[in-house]
Amino acid sequence: MRIRSHILAVPALAVALALTGCGGDDTTQPSTPQVTAVGPAAPAPTTAPAAATVDAKTVLDKLTAAKVGLTAGTVQDENTDPNDLLGRPNGYQSRAAADLPGGDPEGDKFGIDRGLVIEQFADTAGADTRSKFIQDTLQSLPIMGTEYHYRAGGGTVLVRVTGKVKPSDAKKIETAVAGL
């Protein structure tokens, strides 16, 4: 009977350790920026579409008008989307990218390394899932860099800024997004 309880304890321990690895312990990597919330507390995730749809182009246009340093802003289509998520199941509905001071002008065209990416989802749950996936990946693989994440369009639009951008410049983006 004692051997049987040890046999059951081993798989239970393995499951507990696996689930522990899924959590985000902020104390283990203090130098990694975490997801930054914008404005009031984020609403509970929902799968219902937002009442007024704000797409990536609208956010790009408004950020450009806010004079936060964007250059070379471009809207992607299914042929230019570097992630092949545009219009696909569990993907975004629209996407745009722009260069920002501090970004890498030699980075992949339309990539986050150049500065800023805007991704618009059908609902807040899609934006939440994408943001969490990116932040979890970056936290587990610090060599890949960091990102600031801000939300617009009632939470359906994820505005991503490369961690290479100075915090003061990222704050300008945060302020502009909060005003959308």
C-alpha positions as CSV (number, residue, x, y, z in Angstrom):
1,M,0.0,0.0,0.0
2,R,2.9,2.4,0.8
3,I,4.5,1.8,-2.7
4,R,1.1,2.5,-4.3
5,S,0.8,5.9,-2.6
6,H,4.3,6.8,-3.8
7,I,3.5,5.8,-7.3
8,L,0.4,8.1,-7.3
9,A,2.4,10.9,-5.7
10,V,5.0,11.1,-8.5
11,P,2.4,11.9,-11.3
12,A,0.6,14.4,-9.0
13,L,4.0,16.1,-8.3
14,A,4.8,16.2,-12.0
15,V,1.4,17.8,-12.8
16,A,1.8,20.4,-10.0
17,L,5.3,21.3,-11.2
18,A,4.0,21.6,-14.8
19,L,1.2,23.9,-13.7
20,T,3.6,26.0,-11.6
21,G,5.7,26.6,-14.7
22,C,2.7,28.1,-16.5
23,G,2.4,31.0,-13.9
24,G,4.1,34.3,-14.2
25,D,6.3,34.8,-11.1
26,D,7.3,38.4,-11.3
27,T,10.0,38.0,-8.7
28,T,12.2,35.7,-10.7
29,Q,13.1,38.1,-13.5
30,P,12.9,41.7,-12.1
31,S,14.6,43.2,-15.2
32,T,11.9,42.0,-17.6
33,P,9.1,44.6,-18.2
34,Q,5.7,43.3,-17.6
35,V,2.4,43.9,-19.5
36,T,1.5,47.6,-19.0
37,A,-2.2,48.3,-18.5
38,V,-3.6,51.5,-20.0
39,G,-6.3,53.6,-18.4
40,P,-8.8,52.2,-16.0
41,A,-8.7,48.6,-15.0
42,A,-9.2,46.3,-17.9
43,P,-12.7,44.8,-18.3
44,A,-13.2,41.2,-17.8
45,P,-12.5,39.1,-20.9
46,T,-15.4,38.7,-23.2
47,T,-16.0,36.9,-26.4
48,A,-18.7,39.4,-27.5
49,P,-17.6,41.8,-30.3
50,A,-17.0,45.4,-29.4
51,A,-19.9,47.8,-30.1
52,A,-17.8,50.2,-32.2
53,T,-15.0,48.4,-34.1
54,V,-11.7,50.2,-34.2
55,D,-9.3,48.7,-36.6
56,A,-5.5,48.9,-36.8
57,K,-5.5,51.6,-39.5
58,T,-7.6,53.9,-37.3
59,V,-5.3,53.5,-34.4
60,L,-2.2,54.0,-36.6
61,D,-3.8,57.2,-38.1
62,K,-4.6,58.5,-34.6
63,L,-1.1,57.7,-33.2
64,T,0.5,59.4,-36.3
65,A,-1.7,62.5,-35.7
66,A,-0.6,62.5,-32.0
67,K,3.0,63.0,-33.2
68,V,4.5,60.4,-31.0
69,G,7.4,59.7,-33.4
70,L,5.9,57.1,-35.8
71,T,7.3,56.9,-39.3
72,A,6.8,54.5,-42.2
73,G,3.4,53.4,-40.9
74,T,1.9,50.7,-43.0
75,V,-1.2,48.5,-42.9
76,Q,-0.6,44.8,-43.6
77,D,-2.8,42.5,-45.7
78,E,-2.7,38.7,-45.9
79,N,0.2,38.9,-48.3
80,T,2.4,41.2,-46.1
81,D,1.4,39.9,-42.6
82,P,4.7,38.5,-41.2
83,N,2.9,36.2,-38.7
84,D,0.3,34.8,-41.1
85,L,-2.4,35.5,-38.5
86,L,-4.5,38.1,-40.4
87,G,-8.0,36.8,-41.0
88,R,-7.2,33.3,-39.9
89,P,-8.8,31.4,-37.0
90,N,-7.6,32.8,-33.6
91,G,-5.8,35.5,-35.5
92,Y,-6.3,39.3,-35.8
93,Q,-8.7,41.1,-38.1
94,S,-6.4,43.9,-39.0
95,R,-2.7,44.8,-38.5
96,A,-0.4,47.7,-38.9
97,A,3.2,48.5,-38.2
98,A,5.4,51.6,-37.9
99,D,9.0,52.5,-37.1
100,L,9.7,54.3,-33.8
101,P,12.9,56.0,-32.6
102,G,14.9,53.4,-30.7
103,G,13.6,50.6,-32.9
104,D,15.8,48.8,-35.3
105,P,15.4,50.3,-38.8
106,E,17.2,47.2,-40.1
107,G,14.7,44.8,-38.5
108,D,12.2,42.7,-40.4
109,K,9.8,44.8,-42.5
110,F,6.5,45.1,-40.5
111,G,8.2,43.4,-37.5
112,I,8.0,44.5,-33.9
113,D,11.8,45.2,-33.8
114,R,11.3,48.3,-35.9
115,G,9.2,49.9,-33.2
116,L,5.4,49.4,-33.1
117,V,2.8,46.9,-34.2
118,I,-1.0,47.3,-33.9
119,E,-3.2,44.1,-33.9
120,Q,-7.0,44.3,-33.9
121,F,-9.0,41.3,-32.7
122,A,-12.7,40.4,-33.0
123,D,-13.0,40.5,-29.2
124,T,-11.0,41.3,-26.0
125,A,-10.4,37.6,-25.4
126,G,-8.4,37.3,-28.6
127,A,-6.3,40.4,-27.7
128,D,-5.8,39.0,-24.1
129,T,-4.7,35.6,-25.4
130,R,-2.2,37.2,-27.9
131,S,-0.8,39.6,-25.3
132,K,-0.4,36.8,-22.7
133,F,1.2,34.5,-25.2
134,I,3.8,37.1,-26.3
135,Q,4.6,38.2,-22.7
136,D,4.9,34.6,-21.4
137,T,7.2,33.7,-24.3
138,L,9.4,36.8,-23.8
139,Q,9.6,36.2,-20.1
140,S,10.6,32.5,-20.6
141,L,13.1,33.5,-23.4
142,P,14.6,36.8,-22.3
143,I,17.1,36.8,-25.2
144,M,14.1,37.5,-27.5
145,G,13.7,41.0,-25.9
146,T,10.8,42.8,-24.2
147,E,7.7,44.6,-25.3
148,Y,5.3,47.2,-23.9
149,H,1.6,46.3,-24.4
150,Y,-1.3,48.9,-24.5
151,R,-5.0,48.4,-25.3
152,A,-7.3,50.5,-27.5
153,G,-10.7,50.0,-29.1
154,G,-12.4,48.9,-25.9
155,G,-9.7,46.2,-25.4
156,T,-9.9,44.6,-28.8
157,V,-6.8,46.4,-30.2
158,L,-3.3,45.4,-28.9
159,V,-0.7,48.1,-29.4
160,R,2.8,46.5,-29.1
161,V,6.0,48.6,-28.6
162,T,9.4,47.0,-28.7
163,G,11.3,47.1,-25.4
164,K,14.2,48.8,-27.4
165,V,12.3,52.0,-27.3
166,K,13.2,54.3,-24.4
167,P,10.7,54.2,-21.6
168,S,9.9,57.9,-21.9
169,D,9.0,57.4,-25.6
170,A,6.9,54.3,-24.7
171,K,5.1,56.5,-22.2
172,K,4.1,58.9,-25.0
173,I,2.6,55.9,-26.9
174,E,0.8,54.8,-23.7
175,T,-0.6,58.3,-23.2
176,A,-1.7,58.6,-26.8
177,V,-3.4,55.2,-26.7
178,A,-5.2,56.1,-23.5
179,G,-6.7,59.1,-25.3
180,L,-8.2,57.0,-28.1
